[in-house]
């Protein structure tokens, strides 16, 4: 089936809000095996909305619209789609009661608030449509079917749209698919997107079912393997040999085969498995690595301490970096990273310490040490490994890349230590 996405809202066109809904829905449609050929953003204009909806219904089987279901006069999505598809609007008692309950609670939280009549505009629904209850807001979702075409209307706020899609729309669309679609993710770090693409070129050129789709992320490459079959069990059978082949090609660079597992989770799990305690000594990343680590539930079992030593004085006082090192080699140097890692480990009493020091810019670069130069050190098993990186982009991008590569570097050092231990 062909699906099409329409995001409604002048605020999106003006750049006042970022349209995250389309990215989310496109990914979910891919999981369902739906082909998405078009995405459109249209403002709160009745004439232009009607034109966009007509075009979408003519060329696609399923049209998913987000936004424009609120109580104000410029919320026109439901009215416009209903008119285009020929559905009269009627008041739905159940929806009205849900809106009333929600608004009563809203009013009780603040005595100055009052329930206005325009809220009940949202209780008008297309006759014969499937109504999707909204447990996180007032605007219900709607599914309208006619002449082999389906329009799905969802509220615009992501915290309302996403749970409604997961609970109601995803199962509905899955039933409409004649085959089962199943995907598995293989996540890779330590190798660039171009290298991964080259290494799997033969698999992609010869693919049919299952298929491999690469996705690039800062410091990571994700490969989604998707199969179609009669049921999930058959899909998994088709996917298994492809995953096995990818593991043989990329080996330890694969950090997860679970879509929900992040790189920091893989690192924390490895620390737990090896019963290792971790400390961090950060300069240019300013605690961003620690923030990624503590995002993982249970990180307190392994993460003992983090140092943000932004100045030379802090590096000396907190981590024991030598004054001569800072004077002769500089803060952004291999030797400084080495001493930061060793000092952090010895002072904190942890098993392993990762250090990062670099130049994120925009100024301060030299011919010898250009902006984007980052040194990382890892002290583990009485040995320090230092690696030099050169990143490009603005200050935020350089720091973002440094964090992602630091996690991959930490994982590499642990793997090397484990292999030597074994």
C-alpha positions as CSV (number, residue, x, y, z in Angstrom):
1,X,0.0,0.0,0.0
2,X,1.0,3.6,-0.7
3,X,0.8,6.0,2.2
4,X,1.1,9.8,2.2
5,X,1.7,12.2,5.1
6,X,0.2,15.6,5.4
7,X,1.2,18.0,8.3
8,X,-1.2,20.8,8.8
9,X,-0.2,24.1,10.4
10,X,0.9,27.5,9.4
11,X,3.3,27.5,12.4
12,X,5.3,24.7,10.7
13,X,5.6,26.6,7.4
14,X,6.8,29.7,9.4
15,X,9.4,27.6,11.2
16,X,7.9,28.3,14.6
17,X,7.9,24.6,15.4
18,X,9.9,21.7,14.2
19,X,7.9,19.1,12.3
20,X,8.9,15.9,14.2
21,X,5.6,14.2,13.4
22,X,6.5,13.3,9.8
23,X,9.8,11.8,10.8
24,X,8.1,9.6,13.4
25,X,5.2,8.5,11.1
26,X,7.5,7.8,8.1
27,X,9.6,5.5,10.3
28,X,6.4,3.7,11.5
29,X,5.1,3.4,8.0
30,X,8.4,1.8,6.9
31,X,8.0,-0.7,9.8
32,X,4.5,-1.6,8.5
33,X,5.8,-2.1,4.9
34,X,3.9,1.0,3.6
35,X,5.5,2.9,0.8
36,X,5.7,6.6,1.5
37,X,6.3,8.6,-1.7
38,X,5.1,12.1,-0.6
39,X,5.1,14.3,2.5
40,X,3.4,17.6,2.5
41,X,3.1,20.6,4.8
42,X,0.1,22.9,4.3
43,X,-1.0,25.9,6.2
44,X,-4.3,26.6,7.9
45,X,-6.0,27.6,4.6
46,X,-9.1,25.8,3.6
47,X,-8.6,26.1,-0.2
48,X,-5.0,24.9,-0.2
49,X,-5.8,22.2,2.3
50,X,-8.6,20.9,0.0
51,X,-6.3,20.8,-3.0
52,X,-3.6,18.9,-1.0
53,X,-6.0,16.4,0.3
54,X,-7.6,15.8,-3.1
55,X,-4.2,15.2,-4.6
56,X,-3.1,12.8,-1.8
57,X,-6.3,10.7,-2.0
58,X,-6.0,10.4,-5.8
59,X,-2.4,9.0,-5.7
60,X,-2.2,7.2,-2.3
61,X,-4.2,4.4,-0.6
62,X,-3.7,5.8,3.0
63,X,-3.4,9.5,3.8
64,X,-2.3,10.3,7.4
65,X,-2.9,13.9,8.5
66,X,-1.6,15.5,11.7
67,X,-2.7,18.8,13.2
68,X,-5.7,21.1,12.7
69,X,-8.1,19.2,15.0
70,X,-8.3,21.8,17.8
71,X,-11.2,24.0,18.9
72,X,-10.3,27.2,17.2
73,X,-11.6,28.6,13.8
74,X,-8.3,28.0,12.0
75,X,-8.5,24.2,12.9
76,X,-9.9,23.0,9.6
77,X,-8.5,19.5,9.0
78,X,-11.6,17.5,10.0
79,X,-14.0,19.8,8.3
80,X,-12.0,19.9,5.0
81,X,-11.4,16.1,4.8
82,X,-15.0,15.4,5.6
83,X,-16.2,17.7,2.8
84,X,-13.7,16.2,0.3
85,X,-14.7,12.6,1.2
86,X,-18.4,13.4,1.5
87,X,-18.9,12.7,5.2
88,X,-21.5,14.9,7.1
89,X,-20.5,16.0,10.6
90,X,-22.5,14.9,13.6
91,X,-22.1,15.4,17.3
92,X,-20.8,12.3,19.1
93,X,-22.0,12.0,22.7
94,X,-19.1,9.8,23.9
95,X,-16.5,12.2,22.6
96,X,-18.4,15.2,24.1
97,X,-18.4,13.4,27.5
98,X,-14.6,12.7,27.2
99,X,-13.9,16.4,26.4
100,X,-16.1,17.5,29.3
101,X,-14.3,15.2,31.8
102,X,-10.9,16.4,30.5
103,X,-11.9,20.1,30.7
104,X,-13.3,19.7,34.2
105,X,-10.0,18.3,35.4
106,X,-8.3,21.2,33.5
107,X,-10.5,23.7,35.3
108,X,-10.0,22.1,38.7
109,X,-6.3,22.6,38.5
110,X,-6.7,26.3,38.3
111,X,-9.9,28.1,39.5
112,X,-9.3,30.9,37.0
113,X,-9.8,28.6,34.1
114,X,-13.2,28.1,32.5
115,X,-14.7,25.7,30.0
116,X,-15.5,27.5,26.7
117,X,-18.1,26.3,24.2
118,X,-15.7,26.2,21.3
119,X,-14.1,23.1,22.9
120,X,-17.1,21.1,21.9
121,X,-16.4,21.7,18.2
122,X,-14.1,18.7,18.7
123,X,-17.1,16.5,19.5
124,X,-18.4,16.9,15.9
125,X,-17.2,13.8,14.0
126,X,-17.7,12.5,10.4
127,X,-20.7,10.2,10.3
128,X,-19.6,6.6,10.0
129,X,-15.9,7.3,10.9
130,X,-13.9,5.2,13.4
131,X,-13.3,7.5,16.4
132,X,-10.0,7.2,18.3
133,X,-10.2,8.3,21.9
134,X,-7.6,10.8,23.0
135,X,-6.4,10.0,26.5
136,X,-3.9,12.9,26.5
137,X,-5.9,15.8,25.1
138,X,-9.3,16.7,23.8
139,X,-9.2,16.2,20.0
140,X,-10.2,12.6,19.0
141,X,-8.4,10.9,16.2
142,X,-10.5,9.8,13.2
143,X,-10.3,7.1,10.5
144,X,-12.4,7.6,7.4
145,X,-12.8,5.0,4.7
146,X,-14.4,5.4,1.3
147,X,-14.0,3.9,-2.2
148,X,-10.8,2.0,-1.2
149,X,-9.2,5.2,0.2
150,X,-8.4,5.8,3.9
151,X,-7.9,9.1,5.6
152,X,-6.4,9.0,9.2
153,X,-6.6,12.2,11.2
154,X,-4.4,12.6,14.2
155,X,-3.9,15.5,16.7
156,X,-0.8,17.6,16.1
157,X,0.9,17.6,19.6
158,X,3.4,14.7,19.6
159,X,2.5,13.7,23.1
160,X,-1.1,13.1,21.9
161,X,-0.3,11.8,18.4
162,X,2.3,9.2,19.2
163,X,0.4,7.2,21.8
164,X,-2.8,7.3,19.7
165,X,-0.8,6.0,16.7
166,X,0.8,3.2,18.7
167,X,-2.3,2.1,20.4
168,X,-4.9,2.5,17.7
169,X,-3.5,3.3,14.2
170,X,-0.5,0.9,14.1
171,X,-2.7,-2.2,14.8
172,X,-5.4,-0.9,12.4
173,X,-2.8,-0.5,9.5
174,X,-1.1,-3.8,10.3
175,X,-4.5,-5.7,9.8
176,X,-4.9,-4.0,6.4
177,X,-1.5,-5.5,5.2
178,X,-1.9,-8.9,3.4
179,X,1.6,-9.9,4.7
180,X,3.4,-9.6,8.0
181,X,6.3,-7.1,8.0
182,X,9.1,-7.6,10.5
183,X,12.3,-5.7,11.0
184,X,15.5,-6.1,13.0
185,X,18.1,-3.5,13.5
186,X,21.9,-4.0,13.5
187,X,23.7,-1.1,15.0
188,X,27.4,-0.4,14.2
189,X,29.9,2.0,15.7
190,X,33.6,2.8,15.0
191,X,33.1,2.6,11.2
192,X,31.9,5.4,8.9
193,X,28.7,5.3,6.8
194,X,30.7,5.2,3.5
195,X,32.7,2.2,4.6
196,X,29.6,0.3,5.8
197,X,27.9,1.1,2.5
198,X,30.9,-0.2,0.5
199,X,31.1,-3.4,2.7
200,X,27.4,-4.3,2.1
201,X,27.1,-3.1,-1.5
202,X,26.9,-6.7,-2.8
203,X,24.1,-7.5,-0.3
204,X,22.1,-4.4,-1.3
205,X,22.5,-5.0,-5.1
206,X,21.3,-8.6,-4.8
207,X,18.6,-8.0,-2.1
208,X,14.9,-8.9,-2.6
209,X,13.4,-10.2,0.6
210,X,14.7,-9.3,3.1
211,X,16.0,-5.9,2.3
212,X,18.7,-3.8,4.1
213,X,18.3,-0.1,4.6
214,X,21.2,1.9,6.1
215,X,20.6,4.9,8.4
216,X,23.4,7.3,9.4
217,X,23.6,8.7,12.9
218,X,26.4,10.7,14.5
219,X,29.1,8.2,15.2
220,X,26.9,5.3,14.3
221,X,25.4,3.4,11.3
222,X,22.1,1.5,11.7
223,X,21.1,-1.2,9.3
224,X,17.4,-2.2,9.3
225,X,16.7,-5.6,7.8
226,X,13.1,-6.0,6.8
227,X,11.3,-9.2,5.7
228,X,7.8,-9.9,4.4
229,X,6.2,-13.3,5.0
230,X,3.0,-15.0,6.1
231,X,3.9,-14.6,9.8
232,X,6.5,-13.2,12.1
233,X,8.2,-16.6,12.6
234,X,8.8,-16.9,8.8
235,X,10.1,-13.3,8.7
236,X,12.7,-14.1,11.4
237,X,13.8,-17.1,9.5
238,X,14.5,-14.9,6.5
239,X,16.3,-12.3,8.5
240,X,18.5,-14.6,10.6
241,X,21.1,-15.5,7.9
242,X,21.4,-11.8,6.9
243,X,22.2,-10.8,10.5
244,X,24.7,-13.7,10.7
245,X,26.4,-12.4,7.5
246,X,26.6,-8.8,8.9
247,X,28.1,-10.1,12.1
248,X,30.8,-11.9,10.2
249,X,31.6,-8.7,8.3
250,X,31.5,-6.2,11.0
251,X,32.3,-8.3,14.1
252,X,32.9,-6.3,17.3
253,X,31.8,-3.1,15.6
254,X,28.2,-4.3,16.1
255,X,27.1,-3.0,19.5
256,X,23.4,-4.0,19.3
257,X,20.8,-5.9,17.4
258,X,18.0,-4.5,19.4
259,X,16.3,-1.4,17.9
260,X,15.8,0.2,21.4
261,X,19.4,-0.3,22.6
262,X,21.6,2.8,22.5
263,X,25.4,2.9,22.4
264,X,25.5,4.2,26.0
265,X,23.3,1.3,27.1
266,X,25.7,-1.2,25.4
267,X,28.6,0.5,27.2
268,X,26.9,0.3,30.6
269,X,25.9,-3.3,30.0
270,X,29.5,-4.2,29.3
271,X,30.7,-2.4,32.4
272,X,28.1,-4.4,34.4
273,X,29.0,-7.7,32.8
274,X,32.7,-7.1,33.6
275,X,32.0,-5.7,37.1
276,X,34.0,-2.5,36.2
277,X,33.6,0.9,37.7
278,X,33.9,4.0,35.4
279,X,35.1,7.5,35.8
280,X,35.2,10.3,33.2
281,X,37.5,13.2,32.7
282,X,36.0,15.7,30.3
283,X,37.2,19.0,28.9
284,X,35.7,20.1,25.6
285,X,32.6,17.9,26.0
286,X,31.7,19.6,29.2
287,X,30.0,16.6,30.9
288,X,28.0,15.5,27.8
289,X,29.5,12.0,27.9
290,X,28.4,11.7,31.6
291,X,25.0,12.9,30.6
292,X,24.7,10.1,28.0
293,X,25.8,7.5,30.5
294,X,23.4,8.6,33.3
295,X,20.5,8.4,30.8
296,X,20.8,4.7,31.2
297,X,18.8,3.2,34.1
298,X,21.1,1.5,36.6
299,X,24.2,3.5,35.5
300,X,24.9,4.2,39.1
301,X,26.0,0.6,39.5
302,X,29.1,1.3,37.4
303,X,29.5,5.1,37.0
304,X,31.3,6.4,40.0
305,X,32.5,9.9,39.2
306,X,32.8,12.5,36.5
307,X,35.2,15.4,36.3
308,X,34.7,18.4,34.0
309,X,38.1,20.0,34.0
310,X,37.7,22.9,31.5
311,X,40.6,25.0,32.6
312,X,44.3,24.1,32.8
313,X,44.2,24.8,36.5
314,X,41.3,22.3,36.9
315,X,43.2,19.7,35.0
316,X,46.2,20.1,37.3
317,X,44.2,20.3,40.6
318,X,41.6,17.6,39.9
319,X,43.4,15.1,37.7
320,X,47.1,15.7,38.4
321,X,48.0,16.8,34.9
322,X,51.6,18.0,35.0
323,X,52.3,21.7,34.7
324,X,55.1,21.0,32.2
325,X,52.7,19.0,30.0
326,X,50.3,21.9,29.8
327,X,53.1,24.3,29.1
328,X,55.1,22.3,26.6
329,X,52.4,20.2,24.9
330,X,49.2,22.1,25.6
331,X,45.8,21.1,26.9
332,X,44.8,19.7,23.5
333,X,47.5,17.0,23.2
334,X,48.0,13.3,23.4
335,X,50.1,13.7,26.6
336,X,47.4,15.7,28.4
337,X,44.7,13.2,27.5
338,X,46.9,10.4,28.8
339,X,47.6,12.1,32.1
340,X,43.9,13.1,32.5
341,X,42.8,9.4,32.0
342,X,45.4,8.0,34.4
343,X,44.9,10.7,37.0
344,X,41.1,10.4,36.9
345,X,41.4,6.6,37.4
346,X,43.9,6.8,40.3
347,X,42.2,9.7,42.1
348,X,38.7,8.2,41.8
349,X,39.7,4.6,42.5
350,X,37.8,3.3,39.5
351,X,38.8,0.4,37.2
352,X,38.6,2.5,34.0
353,X,38.7,6.2,33.1
354,X,38.0,7.9,29.8
355,X,39.4,11.3,29.1
356,X,38.5,13.8,26.4
357,X,40.3,17.1,25.6
358,X,39.9,19.1,22.4
359,X,39.3,22.3,20.5
360,X,35.7,22.8,19.5
361,X,36.1,26.3,18.2
362,X,35.1,28.4,16.5
363,X,38.4,30.2,17.4
364,X,41.7,29.2,18.8
365,X,42.9,26.8,16.1
366,X,46.4,26.7,14.7
367,X,48.1,24.9,11.8
368,X,49.4,22.3,14.3
369,X,46.1,22.0,16.2
370,X,43.2,23.0,14.0
371,X,39.7,23.4,15.3
372,X,38.1,20.0,15.6
373,X,41.2,18.3,17.0
374,X,40.2,16.0,19.9
375,X,42.4,13.6,21.9
376,X,40.9,10.8,23.9
377,X,42.6,8.7,26.5
378,X,41.5,5.5,28.2
379,X,43.3,4.1,31.3
380,X,42.5,0.4,32.0
381,X,44.5,-2.5,33.4
382,X,47.4,-0.2,34.2
383,X,47.7,0.9,30.6
384,X,46.7,4.1,28.8
385,X,45.6,4.1,25.2
386,X,45.3,7.5,23.4
387,X,43.6,8.2,20.1
388,X,43.5,11.4,18.0
389,X,40.4,12.5,16.1
390,X,39.7,15.4,13.7
391,X,36.1,16.5,13.4
392,X,34.5,19.1,11.2
393,X,31.4,21.4,11.6
394,X,30.4,24.0,14.1
395,X,31.1,23.9,17.8
396,X,28.0,21.9,18.7
397,X,28.6,19.4,15.9
398,X,32.2,18.9,16.9
399,X,31.2,18.3,20.5
400,X,28.4,15.9,19.4
401,X,30.8,13.9,17.3
402,X,33.3,13.8,20.2
403,X,30.7,12.3,22.6
404,X,29.6,9.6,20.1
405,X,33.2,8.6,19.3
406,X,34.2,8.7,22.9
407,X,31.6,6.1,23.8
408,X,32.7,3.9,20.9
409,X,36.4,4.3,21.9
410,X,35.5,3.4,25.5
411,X,33.8,0.3,24.3
412,X,36.8,-0.7,22.0
413,X,39.2,-0.3,25.0
414,X,37.0,-2.5,27.2
415,X,36.7,-5.2,24.4
416,X,40.5,-5.2,23.9
417,X,41.0,-5.6,27.7
418,X,38.5,-8.4,27.9
419,X,40.1,-10.2,25.0
420,X,43.5,-10.0,26.6
421,X,42.1,-11.1,29.9
422,X,40.5,-14.1,28.3
